[in-house]
Amino acid sequence: MITFYASAHLHFDVEIHDPDVISRCVDNVDGWREEFYDLSTPEEVVEHLTWNCGVNGRRLSRLDGWADLSDDAVSFTHVSSYYNVGKIEG
């Protein structure tokens, strides 16, 4: 057996066009959202949305907690990617 590691580094520019995208998780947290998501800072919200929308290609309006917002409330622009792969053993 040969074992490798691989890591991906992705860079997205993220623009928030509707401040409610952030405030519903940071400022005006309801009980449902507080239980479902552990997001308490704007950076955590952007990281969550970037992973789901930018990396995985999900639409904002298809994510629980943001389904009532327009898909263009946030925009993601992929800037660059680089990957590291290395052999661990074998």
Secondary structure, DSSP 4 states (H G I P E B T S, - for coil): --EEEEEEEEEEEEEES-THHHHHHHTS--HHHHHH----SHHHHHHHHIIIIIIT---GGGSTTTTTS-GGGEEEEEEEEEEEEEEEE-
